[in-house]
Amino acid sequence: MATPEQVQQLEARLAAVEQKLAAAAAGGDGDDSLVPGRKSGTSDAQVLKKVSTRLQDFEAQITAQLSNMQGDFDKKLSHVNRGASSVKPLDASG
């Protein structure tokens, strides 16, 4: 069981959290940006533009890697098929 001192500390912490929530609900510091608490000179539109650009770059890199992997796979499959066509089946009479 918790000691009376621990209960008091917990109640104090709960009261502090409630005050913070009440201040945030009342409008807080007027910060209604996408990333609250972040004070910088960039607007939400600039942040979204940067995120969009980086996502497009990432998509291009992944597409290029997948294309290279597909080419490598096709080469290996072609090589395996060439080897298989030159090998006679075991049950062939010849």
DSSP file with accessible surface (Angstrom, degrees, kcal/mol):
  #  RESIDUE AA STRUCTURE BP1 BP2  ACC     N-H-->O    O-->H-N    N-H-->O    O-->H-N    TCO  KAPPA ALPHA  PHI   PSI    X-CA   Y-CA   Z-CA
    1    1 A M              0   0  236      0, 0.0     2,-0.2     0, 0.0     0, 0.0   0.000 360.0 360.0 360.0 149.6    0.0    0.0    0.0
    2    2 A A        -     0   0   55      1,-0.1     0, 0.0     2,-0.1     0, 0.0  -0.470 360.0-120.0 -76.8 145.1    1.2    3.5   -0.7
    3    3 A T     >  -     0   0   68     -2,-0.2     4,-2.2     1,-0.1     5,-0.2  -0.406  26.7-109.0 -78.1 159.2    2.3    5.7    2.2
    4    4 A P  H  > S+     0   0  103      0, 0.0     4,-2.2     0, 0.0     5,-0.2   0.864 120.6  55.5 -58.0 -33.0    0.5    9.0    2.9
    5    5 A E  H  > S+     0   0  126      2,-0.2     4,-2.3     1,-0.2     5,-0.2   0.916 107.3  48.3 -66.5 -41.8    3.6   10.9    1.6
    6    6 A Q  H  > S+     0   0  103      2,-0.2     4,-2.4     1,-0.2    -1,-0.2   0.889 110.3  52.1 -65.4 -37.9    3.4    9.0   -1.7
    7    7 A V  H  X S+     0   0   60     -4,-2.2     4,-2.6     2,-0.2    -2,-0.2   0.923 109.5  49.5 -64.3 -42.5   -0.3    9.7   -2.0
    8    8 A Q  H  X S+     0   0  132     -4,-2.2     4,-2.3     2,-0.2    -2,-0.2   0.912 111.2  49.2 -63.5 -41.7    0.4   13.5   -1.4
    9    9 A Q  H  X S+     0   0  109     -4,-2.3     4,-2.3     2,-0.2    -1,-0.2   0.919 111.8  49.0 -63.4 -42.1    3.1   13.5   -4.1
   10   10 A L  H  X S+     0   0  113     -4,-2.4     4,-2.6     2,-0.2    -2,-0.2   0.912 110.6  50.0 -64.5 -41.5    0.8   11.8   -6.5
   11   11 A E  H  X S+     0   0  123     -4,-2.6     4,-2.4     1,-0.2    -1,-0.2   0.894 110.2  51.1 -64.7 -37.5   -2.0   14.2   -5.8
   12   12 A A  H  X S+     0   0   62     -4,-2.3     4,-2.1     2,-0.2    -2,-0.2   0.917 111.4  47.2 -65.7 -42.5    0.3   17.1   -6.3
   13   13 A R  H  X S+     0   0  180     -4,-2.3     4,-2.3     2,-0.2    -2,-0.2   0.910 111.7  50.8 -65.0 -41.2    1.5   15.7   -9.7
   14   14 A L  H  X S+     0   0   99     -4,-2.6     4,-2.6     1,-0.2    -2,-0.2   0.913 109.2  51.1 -62.9 -41.4   -2.1   15.1  -10.7
   15   15 A A  H  X S+     0   0   42     -4,-2.4     4,-2.2     1,-0.2    -1,-0.2   0.905 109.6  50.7 -63.2 -39.4   -3.1   18.7   -9.8
   16   16 A A  H  X S+     0   0   41     -4,-2.1     4,-2.2     2,-0.2    -2,-0.2   0.918 111.0  48.0 -65.2 -41.4   -0.1   20.0  -11.9
   17   17 A V  H  X S+     0   0   77     -4,-2.3     4,-2.6     1,-0.2    -2,-0.2   0.918 110.2  52.2 -65.3 -41.9   -1.2   17.9  -14.9
   18   18 A E  H  X S+     0   0  114     -4,-2.6     4,-2.5     1,-0.2    -1,-0.2   0.899 108.8  50.8 -61.5 -39.2   -4.8   19.1  -14.5
   19   19 A Q  H  X S+     0   0  142     -4,-2.2     4,-2.4     2,-0.2    -1,-0.2   0.921 110.3  49.1 -64.5 -42.3   -3.6   22.7  -14.5
   20   20 A K  H  X S+     0   0  156     -4,-2.2     4,-2.3     1,-0.2    -2,-0.2   0.916 112.4  47.9 -63.6 -42.4   -1.6   22.2  -17.6
   21   21 A L  H  X S+     0   0  115     -4,-2.6     4,-2.5     2,-0.2    -2,-0.2   0.906 111.3  50.2 -65.4 -40.7   -4.6   20.5  -19.4
   22   22 A A  H  X S+     0   0   62     -4,-2.5     4,-1.9     2,-0.2     6,-0.2   0.910 111.3  49.1 -64.5 -40.2   -6.9   23.3  -18.3
   23   23 A A  H  <>S+     0   0   54     -4,-2.4     5,-2.4     2,-0.2    -2,-0.2   0.911 112.5  47.9 -65.9 -39.5   -4.4   25.9  -19.6
   24   24 A A  H ><5S+     0   0   68     -4,-2.3     3,-1.1     1,-0.2    -2,-0.2   0.906 111.9  49.5 -68.1 -38.7   -4.1   24.1  -22.9
   25   25 A A  H 3<5S+     0   0   91     -4,-2.5    -1,-0.2     1,-0.3    -2,-0.2   0.842 106.2  57.2 -69.7 -29.8   -7.9   23.8  -23.2
   26   26 A A  T 3<5S-     0   0   90     -4,-1.9    -1,-0.3    -5,-0.2    -2,-0.2   0.437 134.5 -85.1 -81.5   1.6   -8.4   27.5  -22.5
   27   27 A G  T X 5 -     0   0   44     -3,-1.1     3,-2.6    -4,-0.2     4,-0.3   0.172  54.9-153.8 115.2 -17.8   -6.1   28.4  -25.4
   28   28 A G  T 3 < -     0   0   52     -5,-2.4    -4,-0.1     1,-0.3    -3,-0.0  -0.211  69.9 -18.0  55.2-123.7   -2.8   28.1  -23.7
   29   29 A D  T 3  S-     0   0  114      2,-0.1    -1,-0.3    -5,-0.0     3,-0.1   0.214  95.1-102.8-101.5  12.8   -0.3   30.3  -25.3
   30   30 A G  S <  S+     0   0   60     -3,-2.6     2,-0.9     1,-0.2    -2,-0.1   0.630  73.3 145.3  79.5  11.4   -2.2   30.7  -28.6
   31   31 A D        +     0   0   39     -4,-0.3    -1,-0.2     1,-0.1    -2,-0.1  -0.741  11.3 160.9 -88.0 105.6    0.0   28.2  -30.4
   32   32 A D        +     0   0  152     -2,-0.9    -1,-0.1    -3,-0.1     2,-0.0  -0.057  28.8 129.2-114.8  33.2   -2.2   26.4  -32.9
   33   33 A S  S    S-     0   0   34      2,-0.1    10,-0.0     1,-0.1    -2,-0.0  -0.275  74.5-103.7 -79.8 172.4    0.5   25.1  -35.2
   34   34 A L  S    S+     0   0  106      1,-0.3    -1,-0.1     2,-0.0    -3,-0.0   0.832 118.6  42.1 -66.2 -33.1    0.8   21.4  -36.2
   35   35 A V  S >  S-     0   0   70      3,-0.1     3,-1.5     0, 0.0    -1,-0.3  -0.811  88.9-154.7-114.9  87.0    3.7   20.9  -33.8
   36   36 A P  T 3  S+     0   0   96      0, 0.0     3,-0.1     0, 0.0    -4,-0.1  -0.293  75.8  29.6 -65.5 147.8    2.7   22.7  -30.6
   37   37 A G  T 3  S+     0   0   62      1,-0.2     2,-0.8     0, 0.0     0, 0.0   0.338  89.5 116.8  88.6  -8.8    5.5   23.9  -28.4
   38   38 A R    <   -     0   0  141     -3,-1.5     2,-0.8     2,-0.0    -1,-0.2  -0.834  46.1-168.1 -98.3 113.6    7.9   24.3  -31.3
   39   39 A K        +     0   0  143     -2,-0.8     2,-0.3    -3,-0.1    -8,-0.0  -0.877  31.0 126.4-104.9 107.9    8.9   27.9  -31.7
   40   40 A S        -     0   0   65     -2,-0.8    -2,-0.0     2,-0.2     0, 0.0  -0.937  68.2-104.0-149.5 175.2   10.6   28.6  -35.0
   41   41 A G  S    S+     0   0   83     -2,-0.3     2,-0.3     2,-0.0    -2,-0.0   0.443  87.0  98.9 -85.8   1.8   10.4   30.9  -37.9
   42   42 A T        -     0   0   63      1,-0.0    -2,-0.2     4,-0.0     2,-0.1  -0.694  65.0-138.2 -94.4 142.4    8.9   28.2  -40.2
   43   43 A S     >  -     0   0   59     -2,-0.3     4,-2.1     1,-0.1     5,-0.2  -0.426  27.9-105.1 -88.8 169.8    5.2   28.0  -40.9
   44   44 A D  H  > S+     0   0   57      1,-0.2     4,-2.9     2,-0.2     5,-0.2   0.884 121.1  56.1 -61.7 -37.5    3.1   24.9  -41.1
   45   45 A A  H  > S+     0   0   71      1,-0.2     4,-2.3     2,-0.2    -1,-0.2   0.906 107.3  48.3 -63.4 -39.5    3.0   25.2  -44.9
   46   46 A Q  H  > S+     0   0  105      2,-0.2     4,-2.3     1,-0.2    -1,-0.2   0.907 112.0  49.2 -67.5 -40.2    6.7   25.2  -45.1
   47   47 A V  H  X S+     0   0   39     -4,-2.1     4,-2.6     2,-0.2    -2,-0.2   0.937 112.5  47.5 -63.7 -45.6    7.0   22.2  -42.8
   48   48 A L  H  X S+     0   0   98     -4,-2.9     4,-2.6     1,-0.2    -2,-0.2   0.884 110.7  52.3 -63.9 -37.9    4.4   20.3  -44.9
   49   49 A K  H  X S+     0   0  142     -4,-2.3     4,-2.6    -5,-0.2    -1,-0.2   0.927 110.7  47.6 -62.9 -43.0    6.2   21.3  -48.1
   50   50 A K  H  X S+     0   0  121     -4,-2.3     4,-2.5     2,-0.2    -2,-0.2   0.921 112.5  48.6 -65.8 -42.3    9.5   20.0  -46.8
   51   51 A V  H  X S+     0   0   76     -4,-2.6     4,-2.5     2,-0.2    -2,-0.2   0.930 111.6  50.1 -63.5 -42.5    7.9   16.7  -45.6
   52   52 A S  H  X S+     0   0   51     -4,-2.6     4,-2.3     1,-0.2    -2,-0.2   0.927 110.8  49.2 -61.3 -44.4    6.2   16.3  -49.0
   53   53 A T  H  X S+     0   0   51     -4,-2.6     4,-2.4     1,-0.2    -1,-0.2   0.923 111.7  48.3 -62.2 -43.9    9.5   16.8  -50.8
   54   54 A R  H  X S+     0   0  167     -4,-2.5     4,-2.5     1,-0.2    -1,-0.2   0.887 110.0  51.9 -66.6 -37.1   11.4   14.4  -48.6
   55   55 A L  H  X S+     0   0  110     -4,-2.5     4,-2.6     2,-0.2    -1,-0.2   0.900 109.4  50.1 -64.9 -39.0    8.7   11.7  -49.1
   56   56 A Q  H  X S+     0   0  115     -4,-2.3     4,-2.3     2,-0.2    -2,-0.2   0.918 110.9  49.1 -64.9 -41.0    8.9   12.2  -52.9
   57   57 A D  H  X S+     0   0   93     -4,-2.4     4,-2.3     2,-0.2    -2,-0.2   0.918 111.7  49.3 -62.3 -42.7   12.7   11.8  -52.7
   58   58 A F  H  X S+     0   0  121     -4,-2.5     4,-2.6     1,-0.2     5,-0.2   0.927 110.0  51.0 -62.9 -43.4   12.3    8.6  -50.6
   59   59 A E  H  X S+     0   0  126     -4,-2.6     4,-2.6     1,-0.2    -1,-0.2   0.911 109.4  50.8 -61.4 -40.8    9.7    7.2  -53.0
   60   60 A A  H  X S+     0   0   60     -4,-2.3     4,-2.3     2,-0.2    -1,-0.2   0.911 110.5  49.2 -64.5 -40.8   12.1    7.8  -55.9
   61   61 A Q  H  X S+     0   0  120     -4,-2.3     4,-2.4     2,-0.2    -2,-0.2   0.932 112.5  47.0 -64.4 -44.0   14.9    6.1  -54.1
   62   62 A I  H  X S+     0   0   59     -4,-2.6     4,-2.7     1,-0.2     5,-0.2   0.918 111.4  51.7 -65.1 -40.9   12.8    3.0  -53.3
   63   63 A T  H  X S+     0   0   84     -4,-2.6     4,-2.3    -5,-0.2    -1,-0.2   0.922 110.5  48.4 -61.3 -43.2   11.5    2.9  -56.8
   64   64 A A  H  X S+     0   0   52     -4,-2.3     4,-2.4     2,-0.2    -1,-0.2   0.918 112.0  49.0 -64.1 -42.7   15.0    2.9  -58.2
   65   65 A Q  H  X S+     0   0  112     -4,-2.4     4,-2.5     1,-0.2    -2,-0.2   0.918 111.8  48.5 -64.1 -42.3   16.1    0.2  -55.8
   66   66 A L  H  X S+     0   0  106     -4,-2.7     4,-2.5     2,-0.2    -1,-0.2   0.892 110.1  52.4 -65.3 -36.8   13.1   -2.0  -56.7
   67   67 A S  H  X S+     0   0   77     -4,-2.3     4,-2.3    -5,-0.2    -2,-0.2   0.927 110.4  47.7 -64.0 -43.9   13.8   -1.5  -60.4
   68   68 A N  H  X S+     0   0  106     -4,-2.4     4,-2.5     1,-0.2    -2,-0.2   0.912 111.9  50.0 -62.6 -41.6   17.4   -2.6  -59.9
   69   69 A M  H  X S+     0   0  121     -4,-2.5     4,-2.6     1,-0.2    -2,-0.2   0.900 109.3  51.5 -64.9 -38.6   16.4   -5.6  -57.9
   70   70 A Q  H  X S+     0   0  105     -4,-2.5     4,-2.6     2,-0.2    -2,-0.2   0.919 110.1  49.4 -64.3 -42.0   13.8   -6.6  -60.6
   71   71 A G  H  X S+     0   0   29     -4,-2.3     4,-2.3     2,-0.2    -2,-0.2   0.924 112.0  48.0 -62.1 -44.5   16.6   -6.3  -63.3
   72   72 A D  H  X S+     0   0   87     -4,-2.5     4,-2.4     2,-0.2    -2,-0.2   0.916 112.1  49.8 -61.9 -42.4   18.9   -8.5  -61.2
   73   73 A F  H  X S+     0   0  119     -4,-2.6     4,-2.8     1,-0.2     5,-0.2   0.920 109.5  50.9 -63.8 -43.0   16.2  -11.0  -60.6
   74   74 A D  H  X S+     0   0   79     -4,-2.6     4,-2.5     1,-0.2    -1,-0.2   0.903 110.1  50.3 -62.4 -40.8   15.3  -11.2  -64.3
   75   75 A K  H  X S+     0   0  151     -4,-2.3     4,-2.3     2,-0.2    -1,-0.2   0.931 112.6  46.1 -62.4 -44.8   19.0  -11.8  -65.2
   76   76 A K  H  X S+     0   0  148     -4,-2.4     4,-2.6     2,-0.2    -2,-0.2   0.914 112.7  49.9 -66.0 -40.5   19.3  -14.6  -62.6
   77   77 A L  H  X S+     0   0   78     -4,-2.8     4,-2.7     2,-0.2    -1,-0.2   0.918 110.5  50.3 -64.7 -39.7   16.1  -16.2  -63.8
   78   78 A S  H  X S+     0   0   60     -4,-2.5     4,-2.4    -5,-0.2    -1,-0.2   0.919 110.7  49.7 -62.9 -42.0   17.2  -16.0  -67.4
   79   79 A H  H  X S+     0   0  126     -4,-2.3     4,-2.2     2,-0.2    -2,-0.2   0.923 111.5  48.1 -64.3 -42.6   20.5  -17.6  -66.4
   80   80 A V  H  X S+     0   0   89     -4,-2.6     4,-2.4     1,-0.2    -2,-0.2   0.922 111.5  50.3 -64.8 -41.6   18.7  -20.4  -64.5
   81   81 A N  H  X S+     0   0   97     -4,-2.7     4,-2.0     2,-0.2    -1,-0.2   0.888 109.2  51.3 -65.9 -38.0   16.3  -21.0  -67.4
   82   82 A R  H  X S+     0   0  151     -4,-2.4     4,-1.2     1,-0.2    -1,-0.2   0.927 111.8  47.4 -63.2 -42.1   19.2  -21.2  -69.9
   83   83 A G  H  X S+     0   0   34     -4,-2.2     4,-0.7     1,-0.2     3,-0.2   0.896 111.8  50.5 -65.7 -37.8   21.0  -23.8  -67.7
   84   84 A A  H  < S+     0   0   66     -4,-2.4     3,-0.5     1,-0.2    -1,-0.2   0.867 106.6  54.0 -70.3 -33.0   17.8  -25.8  -67.3
   85   85 A S  H  < S+     0   0   99     -4,-2.0    -1,-0.2     1,-0.2    -2,-0.2   0.795 107.3  51.0 -74.8 -23.3   17.1  -25.9  -71.0
   86   86 A S  H  < S+     0   0   93     -4,-1.2     2,-0.5    -3,-0.2    -1,-0.2   0.638  93.5  86.9 -88.8 -11.0   20.6  -27.4  -71.8
   87   87 A V  S  < S-     0   0  101     -4,-0.7     3,-0.1    -3,-0.5    -4,-0.0  -0.752  77.9-131.8 -90.6 131.4   20.3  -30.1  -69.2
   88   88 A K        -     0   0  163     -2,-0.5    -2,-0.1     1,-0.1    -3,-0.0  -0.552  26.9-107.8 -79.3 142.2   18.6  -33.3  -70.5
   89   89 A P    >   -     0   0   85      0, 0.0     3,-1.3     0, 0.0    -1,-0.1  -0.327  25.1-120.6 -64.4 153.2   15.9  -34.8  -68.3
   90   90 A L  T 3  S+     0   0  184      1,-0.3    -2,-0.1    -3,-0.1     0, 0.0   0.829 110.2  50.9 -67.8 -30.9   16.9  -38.0  -66.4
   91   91 A D  T 3  S+     0   0  145      2,-0.1    -1,-0.3     0, 0.0     2,-0.2   0.363  82.0 120.8 -91.6  10.6   14.2  -40.1  -68.0
   92   92 A A    <   -     0   0   52     -3,-1.3     2,-0.9     1,-0.1    -4,-0.0  -0.486  59.5-138.9 -74.9 140.1   15.0  -39.1  -71.6
   93   93 A S              0   0  126     -2,-0.2    -1,-0.1     1,-0.1    -2,-0.1  -0.836 360.0 360.0 -98.9 104.8   15.9  -41.9  -73.9
   94   94 A G              0   0  112     -2,-0.9    -1,-0.1     0, 0.0    -2,-0.0  -0.412 360.0 360.0-164.6 360.0   18.7  -40.7  -75.9
